[in-house]
Amino acid sequence: MKKHFIALLAILSLGQPLFIPVALAESPRVSIPDFADLVERASPAVVNIRTTEKVMVQQQGGIPGLPEDQAEFFRRFFGVPIPGIPNSPKQAQPAPGKPQEADRGVGSGFIIESNGLILTNAHVVEGATTIYVTLTDKREFKAKLLGMDKRTDVAVVKIDARDLPRLSLGDSSRVRVGEWVLAIGSPFGLENTVTAGIVSAKSRDTGDYLPFIQTDVAVNPGNSGGPLLNTAGQVIGINSQIFSRSGGYMGISFAIPIDEAMRVADQLRTNGKMTRGRIGVALGEMTKEVAESLGLGKPRGAYVRNVDAGGPAAAGGIEAGDVILSFNGRDIAKSTDLPRIVGDTKPGTAVPVQVWRKGASREVTVTVADTDANQTANKKPDAPSANGGTANIFGVNVSELSDAKKKDLNIKGGVEVTGLSDGPLARAGVRPGDVIIRVADADISGVKQFEALVKGLDANKAVPVFIRRSDSTLVIPVRPK
């Protein structure tokens, strides 16, 4: 032992590097899945959807919506008959001046029942005169559109066939960020194309009614309506959108969660349309500054910009400027949550709604109406008043409101802004013609009350100022100083 120690000192004194083996903890290996067996099982249930429309043929030309250079590419390399392209194989030239069936678009879909029930995107079949479905065994069918919903981009079509292969449905609520997924579809009309990637994010807000699944799976035009599959071969989404500045795939794609899609599909196949609840409110963004000025602490809930006169929300006691914290017992984290929850509620149902108003929480009851019911049309912005007024620390001149304007704006009181200096409200974007309806927790009834209220404010403390502009109510946090 002593000899080894002396030798070690000698090595160190010579400046030689010393290599000492160290046992490293092995990290668990992550294997890349082999999708071959999965694709072999799932592909037969994925279909190509081709749509056509009637057009008046005036002269020879390319396919509507397809550039001539792309059409020529497909003719040369794939032997696809292309209308309007010289020497295109087996393609008769249509007679000018007569309506002809022209290709409108290509998409994908997948079979969910062996009797020929197929899910796809609404934008794939919208406006089509005829829908053609082609299976992997090259059989082609004319499909019947059972129903589509443009808001969720879901459509259900049916072909007359039996004993077809079908895909099993997964649980999109159990999808995990980072898990492997793959897409099967017909990008650019190339049937049975498979691409793979991972789930990049969940509950991505890109629309009113859907929290999308975001992936990095390559999805291109023609993939729309095809399935997004997990490693068990179950459908967890319908490929629907891409983020792109070029029109092609740029690394981000979005899929409709299959749970949401089936909720819509069940109504479409039964009723031919989607029935949603509505309460008649317009919503605004809840920012950190607005939340703090209202005493909420952190941004939460759905801020109500406007309430439809005579609508369910107005009848239930919801007011512009309220923040809806929960609806029918379900917490509202952000404004985009509310339309989904209300939309899922059966029309005619009376539900409890918790709102935040004037620094306190209160509960009202709202009876949900049908989205098909007549809604109040948006009104044109009001012209600024020419009446004079007085100045204050907000830097605004205000005047009394006429009864006609109160009725027109559906408000009980307020003062109209007739002029602004370089003050806090002007810097916040307030303009002549706006109506101040509330400051902090105090409703504004007239000019004298407004002036007295403003004089008593703490100049160093931010207060929320509620502004009525046309059919919207804005909340502006203002620090008078």
LOBARO-444531 format. One record per residue (C-alpha): residue number from 1; residue in three letters; x, y negated, z negated. Coordinates in steps of 0.1 Angstrom, whole numbers, plus 5000, padded with zeros to 4 digits. Each point is the difference from the previous one (the first is absolute). Layout:
BEGIN
NUM | Ala | X | Y | Z .
...
END
This chain:
BEGIN
1 | Met | 5000 | 5000 | 5000 .
2 | Lys | 5029 | 4977 | 4991 .
3 | Lys | 5017 | 5007 | 5033 .
4 | His | 4968 | 4991 | 5020 .
5 | Phe | 4996 | 4967 | 4980 .
6 | Ile | 5037 | 4990 | 5008 .
7 | Ala | 4994 | 5009 | 5037 .
8 | Leu | 4969 | 4978 | 5000 .
9 | Leu | 5019 | 4970 | 4986 .
10 | Ala | 5027 | 5005 | 5026 .
11 | Ile | 4974 | 4999 | 5028 .
12 | Leu | 4984 | 4968 | 4986 .
13 | Ser | 5034 | 4984 | 4996 .
14 | Leu | 5008 | 5006 | 5036 .
15 | Gly | 4967 | 4983 | 5010 .
16 | Gln | 4987 | 5030 | 5018 .
17 | Pro | 4962 | 5003 | 5003 .
18 | Leu | 4984 | 5024 | 4977 .
19 | Phe | 4970 | 5021 | 5011 .
20 | Ile | 4979 | 5015 | 4973 .
21 | Pro | 4971 | 5022 | 5010 .
22 | Val | 4967 | 4987 | 4986 .
23 | Ala | 4968 | 5021 | 5000 .
24 | Leu | 4972 | 4979 | 5016 .
25 | Ala | 4963 | 5005 | 4993 .
26 | Glu | 4983 | 5013 | 5031 .
27 | Ser | 4970 | 4980 | 5011 .
28 | Pro | 4970 | 5020 | 5013 .
29 | Arg | 5001 | 5006 | 5037 .
30 | Val | 4973 | 4986 | 5021 .
31 | Ser | 4994 | 5022 | 5030 .
32 | Ile | 4986 | 4986 | 5033 .
33 | Pro | 4968 | 5020 | 5008 .
34 | Asp | 4997 | 5021 | 5031 .
35 | Phe | 4969 | 4987 | 5017 .
36 | Ala | 5000 | 5027 | 5027 .
37 | Asp | 4975 | 5024 | 4985 .
38 | Leu | 4978 | 4971 | 4988 .
39 | Val | 4998 | 4985 | 5035 .
40 | Glu | 4993 | 5034 | 5015 .
41 | Arg | 4969 | 5003 | 4977 .
42 | Ala | 4988 | 4965 | 5002 .
43 | Ser | 5005 | 4990 | 5037 .
44 | Pro | 4971 | 5019 | 5014 .
45 | Ala | 4976 | 4979 | 4979 .
46 | Val | 5014 | 4967 | 5013 .
47 | Val | 4983 | 4987 | 5031 .
48 | Asn | 5007 | 4974 | 5027 .
49 | Ile | 4973 | 4974 | 5005 .
50 | Arg | 4996 | 4982 | 5033 .
51 | Thr | 4974 | 4974 | 5006 .
52 | Thr | 4987 | 4984 | 5032 .
53 | Glu | 4978 | 4971 | 5009 .
54 | Lys | 4981 | 4989 | 5031 .
55 | Val | 5018 | 4973 | 5020 .
56 | Met | 4994 | 4983 | 5033 .
57 | Val | 5028 | 5009 | 5024 .
58 | Gln | 5010 | 4971 | 5022 .
59 | Gln | 5034 | 5011 | 5013 .
60 | Gln | 5027 | 5025 | 4994 .
61 | Gly | 5020 | 4995 | 4968 .
62 | Gly | 5014 | 5016 | 4970 .
63 | Ile | 4982 | 5014 | 4969 .
64 | Pro | 4983 | 4973 | 4979 .
65 | Gly | 5021 | 4993 | 4971 .
66 | Leu | 5030 | 5020 | 5013 .
67 | Pro | 5029 | 4981 | 5017 .
68 | Glu | 5008 | 5013 | 5034 .
69 | Asp | 5036 | 5009 | 4991 .
70 | Gln | 4987 | 5022 | 4972 .
71 | Ala | 4975 | 5016 | 5023 .
72 | Glu | 5027 | 5007 | 5025 .
73 | Phe | 5021 | 5016 | 4973 .
74 | Phe | 4973 | 5025 | 4991 .
75 | Arg | 4993 | 5008 | 5036 .
76 | Arg | 5036 | 5008 | 5008 .
77 | Phe | 5010 | 5018 | 4969 .
78 | Phe | 4968 | 5017 | 4989 .
79 | Gly | 4980 | 5003 | 5032 .
80 | Val | 4971 | 4982 | 4985 .
81 | Pro | 4974 | 4988 | 5025 .
82 | Ile | 4999 | 4962 | 4997 .
83 | Pro | 4972 | 4980 | 5017 .
84 | Gly | 5014 | 4973 | 5023 .
85 | Ile | 5035 | 5014 | 5003 .
86 | Pro | 5009 | 5011 | 5035 .
87 | Asn | 5008 | 5036 | 5005 .
88 | Ser | 4986 | 5009 | 4966 .
89 | Pro | 4992 | 5037 | 5001 .
90 | Lys | 4964 | 5011 | 5005 .
91 | Gln | 4987 | 4965 | 4996 .
92 | Ala | 4973 | 4988 | 5023 .
93 | Gln | 4997 | 4962 | 5005 .
94 | Pro | 4967 | 4985 | 4988 .
95 | Ala | 4977 | 4981 | 5023 .
96 | Pro | 5002 | 4962 | 4993 .
97 | Gly | 4970 | 4982 | 4986 .
98 | Lys | 4985 | 5030 | 4982 .
99 | Pro | 5001 | 5008 | 4963 .
100 | Gln | 5026 | 5026 | 4992 .
101 | Glu | 5010 | 5019 | 4969 .
102 | Ala | 5034 | 4986 | 4990 .
103 | Asp | 5023 | 5011 | 4972 .
104 | Arg | 4996 | 4978 | 4970 .
105 | Gly | 5024 | 5014 | 4974 .
106 | Val | 5016 | 5030 | 4984 .
107 | Gly | 4999 | 5010 | 4963 .
108 | Ser | 5000 | 5030 | 4977 .
109 | Gly | 4977 | 5018 | 4977 .
110 | Phe | 4997 | 5031 | 4979 .
111 | Ile | 4974 | 5027 | 4994 .
112 | Ile | 4985 | 5002 | 4965 .
113 | Glu | 4973 | 5026 | 5007 .
114 | Ser | 5002 | 5030 | 5023 .
115 | Asn | 4967 | 4989 | 5017 .
116 | Gly | 5018 | 4971 | 5017 .
117 | Leu | 4998 | 4971 | 4975 .
118 | Ile | 5030 | 4977 | 5006 .
119 | Leu | 5014 | 4970 | 4981 .
120 | Thr | 5017 | 4971 | 5017 .
121 | Asn | 5004 | 4963 | 4999 .
122 | Ala | 4971 | 4976 | 5009 .
123 | His | 5023 | 4980 | 5022 .
124 | Val | 5008 | 5031 | 5021 .
125 | Val | 4964 | 5005 | 5011 .
126 | Glu | 4985 | 4965 | 4997 .
127 | Gly | 4985 | 4987 | 5032 .
128 | Ala | 5005 | 5033 | 5019 .
129 | Thr | 4976 | 5012 | 5026 .
130 | Thr | 5011 | 5036 | 4998 .
131 | Ile | 5022 | 5017 | 4974 .
132 | Tyr | 5021 | 5031 | 5011 .
133 | Val | 5015 | 5023 | 4975 .
134 | Thr | 5028 | 5023 | 5011 .
135 | Leu | 5011 | 5030 | 4978 .
136 | Thr | 5035 | 5015 | 4999 .
137 | Asp | 4988 | 5029 | 5022 .
138 | Lys | 4992 | 4973 | 5027 .
139 | Arg | 4962 | 5004 | 4997 .
140 | Glu | 4983 | 4966 | 5004 .
141 | Phe | 4966 | 4990 | 4986 .
142 | Lys | 4978 | 4969 | 5002 .
143 | Ala | 4995 | 4988 | 4964 .
144 | Lys | 4970 | 4984 | 4984 .
145 | Leu | 5007 | 4970 | 4977 .
146 | Leu | 4981 | 5007 | 4967 .
147 | Gly | 5010 | 4967 | 4985 .
148 | Met | 5028 | 4975 | 4993 .
149 | Asp | 5009 | 4974 | 4975 .
150 | Lys | 5023 | 4972 | 5012 .
151 | Arg | 5007 | 4987 | 4965 .
152 | Thr | 5017 | 5032 | 4989 .
153 | Asp | 5010 | 5010 | 5036 .
154 | Val | 4984 | 5035 | 4996 .
155 | Ala | 4980 | 5018 | 5027 .
156 | Val | 4984 | 5034 | 5002 .
157 | Val | 4995 | 5018 | 5034 .
158 | Lys | 4986 | 5034 | 5008 .
159 | Ile | 5007 | 5025 | 5028 .
160 | Asp | 4979 | 5030 | 5009 .
161 | Ala | 5022 | 5028 | 4990 .
162 | Arg | 5003 | 5028 | 4974 .
163 | Asp | 5027 | 5018 | 4981 .
164 | Leu | 5025 | 4973 | 5004 .
165 | Pro | 5031 | 4997 | 4978 .
166 | Arg | 4997 | 4973 | 4973 .
167 | Leu | 5021 | 4982 | 4976 .
168 | Ser | 4996 | 5002 | 4962 .
169 | Leu | 4997 | 4967 | 4981 .
170 | Gly | 5023 | 4990 | 4972 .
171 | Asp | 4996 | 4976 | 4971 .
172 | Ser | 5013 | 4966 | 5009 .
173 | Ser | 4998 | 4988 | 4964 .
174 | Arg | 5028 | 5025 | 4992 .
175 | Val | 5024 | 4988 | 5027 .
176 | Arg | 5034 | 4990 | 4985 .
177 | Val | 5023 | 4973 | 5014 .
178 | Gly | 5031 | 5018 | 5014 .
179 | Glu | 4983 | 5032 | 5010 .
180 | Trp | 5005 | 5015 | 5035 .
181 | Val | 4972 | 4995 | 5025 .
182 | Leu | 4996 | 5005 | 5037 .
183 | Ala | 4977 | 4987 | 5028 .
184 | Ile | 4987 | 5019 | 5030 .
185 | Gly | 4985 | 4981 | 5029 .
186 | Ser | 5002 | 4987 | 5036 .
187 | Pro | 5023 | 4970 | 5000 .
188 | Phe | 4999 | 4984 | 5035 .
189 | Gly | 4979 | 5029 | 5011 .
190 | Leu | 5026 | 5026 | 4992 .
191 | Glu | 4980 | 5027 | 4984 .
192 | Asn | 5010 | 5021 | 4969 .
193 | Thr | 5028 | 4977 | 4990 .
194 | Val | 5013 | 5005 | 4964 .
195 | Thr | 5018 | 4974 | 4979 .
196 | Ala | 5010 | 5002 | 4964 .
197 | Gly | 5010 | 4976 | 4971 .
198 | Ile | 4991 | 4992 | 4965 .
199 | Val | 4973 | 4980 | 4981 .
200 | Ser | 5014 | 4965 | 4996 .
201 | Ala | 4972 | 4985 | 4979 .
202 | Lys | 4964 | 5006 | 4988 .
203 | Ser | 4970 | 4977 | 4997 .
204 | Arg | 5015 | 4975 | 5025 .
205 | Asp | 4975 | 4972 | 5006 .
206 | Thr | 4995 | 4991 | 5036 .
207 | Gly | 4963 | 4998 | 5002 .
208 | Asp | 4968 | 4994 | 4981 .
209 | Tyr | 4989 | 5035 | 4993 .
210 | Leu | 5030 | 5023 | 5002 .
211 | Pro | 5032 | 5005 | 4979 .
212 | Phe | 5022 | 5015 | 5027 .
213 | Ile | 5028 | 5027 | 4996 .
214 | Gln | 5032 | 4985 | 5014 .
215 | Thr | 5025 | 5023 | 5016 .
216 | Asp | 5032 | 4999 | 5021 .
217 | Val | 4986 | 5027 | 5024 .
218 | Ala | 5004 | 4989 | 5036 .
219 | Val | 4965 | 4991 | 5012 .
220 | Asn | 4994 | 4984 | 5034 .
221 | Pro | 4970 | 4991 | 5022 .
222 | Gly | 4982 | 5033 | 5006 .
223 | Asn | 5007 | 5013 | 4965 .
224 | Ser | 4970 | 4981 | 4987 .
225 | Gly | 4974 | 5023 | 4985 .
226 | Gly | 5024 | 5029 | 4995 .
227 | Pro | 5006 | 5017 | 4967 .
228 | Leu | 5027 | 4992 | 4974 .
229 | Leu | 5008 | 5033 | 4984 .
230 | Asn | 5018 | 5010 | 4968 .
231 | Thr | 5024 | 5029 | 4997 .
232 | Ala | 4971 | 5024 | 4992 .
233 | Gly | 4984 | 4992 | 5034 .
234 | Gln | 4972 | 4980 | 4984 .
235 | Val | 4987 | 4967 | 5015 .
236 | Ile | 5006 | 4972 | 4976 .
237 | Gly | 4994 | 4971 | 5024 .
238 | Ile | 4990 | 4988 | 5035 .
239 | Asn | 5027 | 4982 | 5019 .
240 | Ser | 4985 | 4966 | 5008 .
241 | Gln | 5024 | 4970 | 5001 .
242 | Ile | 5036 | 4990 | 5005 .
243 | Phe | 5019 | 4969 | 4990 .
244 | Ser | 5016 | 4987 | 5032 .
245 | Arg | 5013 | 4969 | 5017 .
246 | Ser | 5006 | 5019 | 5032 .
247 | Gly | 4969 | 5021 | 5004 .
248 | Gly | 5019 | 5032 | 4992 .
249 | Tyr | 5012 | 5017 | 4969 .
250 | Met | 5023 | 4980 | 4977 .
251 | Gly | 5003 | 5023 | 4970 .
252 | Ile | 4967 | 4993 | 4982 .
253 | Ser | 4967 | 5018 | 5006 .
254 | Phe | 4968 | 5001 | 4981 .
255 | Ala | 4975 | 5028 | 4995 .
256 | Ile | 4964 | 5000 | 4987 .
257 | Pro | 4999 | 5021 | 4968 .
258 | Ile | 4979 | 5031 | 5008 .
259 | Asp | 4979 | 4996 | 4969 .
260 | Glu | 4989 | 4966 | 5012 .
261 | Ala | 4995 | 5012 | 5036 .
262 | Met | 4978 | 5030 | 4989 .
263 | Arg | 4978 | 4977 | 4979 .
264 | Val | 4994 | 4980 | 5031 .
265 | Ala | 4997 | 5030 | 5023 .
266 | Asp | 4974 | 5017 | 4979 .
267 | Gln | 4977 | 4970 | 5005 .
268 | Leu | 5008 | 4997 | 5037 .
269 | Arg | 4991 | 5036 | 5007 .
270 | Thr | 4968 | 4997 | 4980 .
271 | Asn | 4987 | 4965 | 5007 .
272 | Gly | 5021 | 4989 | 5030 .
273 | Lys | 5012 | 4970 | 4981 .
274 | Met | 5017 | 4989 | 4968 .
275 | Thr | 4979 | 4984 | 4973 .
276 | Arg | 5018 | 4977 | 4976 .
277 | Gly | 4991 | 4980 | 4970 .
278 | Arg | 5005 | 4962 | 4999 .
279 | Ile | 4994 | 4973 | 4973 .
280 | Gly | 5006 | 4969 | 5021 .
281 | Val | 5032 | 4984 | 4989 .
282 | Ala | 5031 | 4987 | 5017 .
283 | Leu | 5033 | 5007 | 4982 .
284 | Gly | 5032 | 4982 | 4997 .
285 | Glu | 5035 | 5009 | 4989 .
286 | Met | 5007 | 5001 | 4962 .
287 | Thr | 5035 | 4985 | 4996 .
288 | Lys | 5021 | 4999 | 4968 .
289 | Glu | 4995 | 4962 | 4997 .
290 | Val | 4962 | 5003 | 5004 .
291 | Ala | 4998 | 5029 | 4975 .
292 | Glu | 5020 | 4980 | 4974 .
293 | Ser | 4980 | 4969 | 5004 .
294 | Leu | 4968 | 5020 | 4995 .
295 | Gly | 5013 | 5016 | 4968 .
296 | Leu | 5003 | 5035 | 5015 .
297 | Gly | 5037 | 5003 | 4993 .
298 | Lys | 5009 | 5022 | 5030 .
299 | Pro | 4984 | 5002 | 5034 .
300 | Arg | 4971 | 5025 | 5000 .
301 | Gly | 4965 | 5002 | 5013 .
302 | Ala | 4983 | 4986 | 5031 .
303 | Tyr | 4997 | 4962 | 5002 .
304 | Val | 4966 | 4989 | 5014 .
305 | Arg | 5005 | 4972 | 5026 .
306 | Asn | 4963 | 4999 | 5010 .
307 | Val | 4967 | 5015 | 4991 .
308 | Asp | 4973 | 5005 | 5027 .
309 | Ala | 4969 | 4980 | 4992 .
310 | Gly | 4972 | 5025 | 4993 .
311 | Gly | 5024 | 5029 | 5001 .
312 | Pro | 5003 | 5028 | 4974 .
313 | Ala | 5029 | 4984 | 4981 .
314 | Ala | 4982 | 4966 | 4998 .
315 | Ala | 4969 | 5018 | 4987 .
316 | Gly | 5020 | 5018 | 4974 .
317 | Gly | 5016 | 4968 | 4987 .
318 | Ile | 5035 | 5002 | 5016 .
319 | Glu | 5013 | 4965 | 5008 .
320 | Ala | 5027 | 4986 | 5023 .
321 | Gly | 5032 | 4998 | 4979 .
322 | Asp | 4993 | 5031 | 4980 .
323 | Val | 5025 | 5028 | 4999 .
324 | Ile | 4985 | 5035 | 5002 .
325 | Leu | 5019 | 5022 | 4976 .
326 | Ser | 4980 | 5033 | 5003 .
327 | Phe | 4972 | 5013 | 5022 .
328 | Asn | 4978 | 5028 | 4988 .
329 | Gly | 5026 | 5010 | 4974 .
330 | Arg | 5029 | 5000 | 5024 .
331 | Asp | 5028 | 4975 | 4993 .
332 | Ile | 5009 | 4977 | 5029 .
333 | Ala | 5038 | 4996 | 5002 .
334 | Lys | 5000 | 4977 | 5031 .
335 | Ser | 4975 | 4984 | 5023 .
336 | Thr | 5003 | 5027 | 5027 .
337 | Asp | 4988 | 5027 | 4975 .
338 | Leu | 4965 | 4984 | 4998 .
339 | Pro | 4987 | 5005 | 5036 .
340 | Arg | 5009 | 5037 | 4998 .
341 | Ile | 4983 | 5006 | 4967 .
342 | Val | 4969 | 4980 | 5010 .
343 | Gly | 5000 | 5017 | 5034 .
344 | Asp | 4999 | 5034 | 4983 .
345 | Thr | 4970 | 4990 | 4979 .
346 | Lys | 4966 | 5011 | 5012 .
347 | Pro | 4978 | 4970 | 5010 .
348 | Gly | 4972 | 4994 | 4975 .
349 | Thr | 5022 | 5010 | 4970 .
350 | Ala | 5001 | 4975 | 4971 .
351 | Val | 5035 | 4999 | 4986 .
352 | Pro | 5017 | 4982 | 4971 .
353 | Val | 5026 | 4974 | 5011 .
354 | Gln | 5025 | 4985 | 4976 .
355 | Val | 5011 | 4965 | 5009 .
356 | Trp | 5024 | 4974 | 4986 .
357 | Arg | 4986 | 4965 | 4998 .
358 | Lys | 5011 | 4970 | 4980 .
359 | Gly | 5026 | 5019 | 4980 .
360 | Ala | 4977 | 5028 | 4989 .
361 | Ser | 4987 | 5034 | 5013 .
362 | Arg | 4963 | 5006 | 5005 .
363 | Glu | 4979 | 5027 | 5016 .
364 | Val | 4974 | 4996 | 5027 .
365 | Thr | 4979 | 5025 | 5019 .
366 | Val | 5000 | 5001 | 5038 .
367 | Thr | 4978 | 5020 | 5023 .
368 | Val | 5020 | 5011 | 5030 .
369 | Ala | 4986 | 4994 | 5035 .
370 | Asp | 5006 | 5016 | 5034 .
371 | Thr | 5027 | 4985 | 5023 .
372 | Asp | 4974 | 5001 | 5028 .
373 | Ala | 4978 | 4974 | 4982 .
374 | Asn | 5001 | 4965 | 5013 .
375 | Gln | 5028 | 4980 | 4986 .
376 | Thr | 5002 | 4962 | 4995 .
377 | Ala | 5018 | 4984 | 5030 .
378 | Asn | 5031 | 4979 | 4993 .
379 | Lys | 4993 | 4963 | 5000 .
380 | Lys | 5020 | 4973 | 5017 .
381 | Pro | 5023 | 4979 | 4979 .
382 | Asp | 4985 | 4969 | 4986 .
383 | Ala | 5011 | 4966 | 5012 .
384 | Pro | 5018 | 4978 | 4975 .
385 | Ser | 4978 | 4976 | 4981 .
386 | Ala | 5006 | 4963 | 5006 .
387 | Asn | 4989 | 4990 | 4964 .
388 | Gly | 5026 | 4984 | 4978 .
389 | Gly | 5010 | 5011 | 4965 .
390 | Thr | 5025 | 4995 | 4973 .
391 | Ala | 5037 | 5012 | 4995 .
392 | Asn | 5013 | 5023 | 4973 .
393 | Ile | 5032 | 5019 | 4989 .
394 | Phe | 4991 | 5027 | 5026 .
395 | Gly | 5006 | 4974 | 5027 .
396 | Val | 4965 | 5002 | 5015 .
397 | Asn | 4971 | 4978 | 5006 .
398 | Val | 4967 | 5017 | 4995 .
399 | Ser | 4963 | 4992 | 5004 .
400 | Glu | 4966 | 5014 | 4991 .
401 | Leu | 4985 | 5029 | 5019 .
402 | Ser | 4966 | 4997 | 5017 .
403 | Asp | 4973 | 5025 | 4992 .
404 | Ala | 5001 | 5010 | 5037 .
405 | Lys | 5037 | 5009 | 4999 .
406 | Lys | 4996 | 5019 | 4968 .
407 | Lys | 4973 | 5021 | 5016 .
408 | Asp | 5021 | 5004 | 5032 .
409 | Leu | 5030 | 5012 | 4980 .
410 | Asn | 4979 | 5021 | 4976 .
411 | Ile | 5015 | 4983 | 4970 .
412 | Lys | 4984 | 4984 | 4969 .
413 | Gly | 5024 | 4971 | 4996 .
414 | Gly | 5034 | 4985 | 5007 .
415 | Val | 5017 | 4969 | 5014 .
416 | Glu | 5011 | 4995 | 5036 .
417 | Val | 5036 | 4990 | 5008 .
418 | Thr | 4999 | 4969 | 5021 .
419 | Gly | 5037 | 4990 | 5000 .
420 | Leu | 5034 | 5012 | 4987 .
421 | Ser | 5033 | 4984 | 4990 .
422 | Asp | 5033 | 5018 | 4997 .
423 | Gly | 4988 | 5019 | 4969 .
424 | Pro | 4999 | 5037 | 4988 .
425 | Leu | 4967 | 5008 | 5019 .
426 | Ala | 5013 | 4986 | 5033 .
427 | Arg | 5032 | 5020 | 4996 .
428 | Ala | 4979 | 5031 | 4993 .
429 | Gly | 4981 | 4996 | 5033 .
430 | Val | 4968 | 4983 | 4989 .
431 | Arg | 4985 | 4978 | 5027 .
432 | Pro | 4971 | 4975 | 5004 .
433 | Gly | 4967 | 5018 | 5002 .
434 | Asp | 5010 | 5026 | 4974 .
435 | Val | 4977 | 5002 | 4969 .
436 | Ile | 5014 | 5005 | 4965 .
437 | Ile | 4976 | 5022 | 4982 .
438 | Arg | 5019 | 5010 | 4969 .
439 | Val | 5031 | 4990 | 4981 .
440 | Ala | 5013 | 5027 | 4975 .
441 | Asp | 4968 | 5014 | 4984 .
442 | Ala | 4979 | 4968 | 5005 .
443 | Asp | 4975 | 4998 | 5028 .
444 | Ile | 4999 | 4966 | 5017 .
445 | Ser | 4967 | 4982 | 4999 .
446 | Gly | 5009 | 4965 | 5013 .
447 | Val | 5027 | 4973 | 5003 .
448 | Lys | 4998 | 4987 | 4965 .
449 | Gln | 5003 | 5034 | 4984 .
450 | Phe | 5029 | 5009 | 5024 .
451 | Glu | 5019 | 4969 | 4991 .
452 | Ala | 4996 | 5004 | 4963 .
453 | Leu | 5011 | 5037 | 5003 .
454 | Val | 5031 | 4992 | 5020 .
455 | Lys | 5011 | 4973 | 4976 .
456 | Gly | 4999 | 5025 | 4972 .
457 | Leu | 5023 | 5025 | 5017 .
458 | Asp | 5034 | 5009 | 4988 .
459 | Ala | 5023 | 4987 | 5027 .
460 | Asn | 5026 | 5027 | 4993 .
461 | Lys | 4976 | 5029 | 5002 .
462 | Ala | 4988 | 5017 | 5032 .
463 | Val | 4963 | 5002 | 5005 .
464 | Pro | 4979 | 5018 | 5026 .
465 | Val | 4981 | 4977 | 5023 .
466 | Phe | 4971 | 5016 | 5019 .
467 | Ile | 4995 | 4985 | 5035 .
468 | Arg | 4970 | 5007 | 5022 .
469 | Arg | 5009 | 4998 | 5037 .
470 | Ser | 4973 | 5009 | 5025 .
471 | Asp | 4989 | 5035 | 4989 .
472 | Ser | 5031 | 5008 | 4979 .
473 | Thr | 5011 | 4993 | 4965 .
474 | Leu | 5037 | 4995 | 4994 .
475 | Val | 5018 | 5001 | 4967 .
476 | Ile | 5030 | 4977 | 4998 .
477 | Pro | 5023 | 5000 | 4969 .
478 | Val | 5009 | 4963 | 4995 .
479 | Arg | 5024 | 4984 | 4975 .
480 | Pro | 4989 | 4963 | 4999 .
481 | Lys | 5034 | 4987 | 4991 .
END
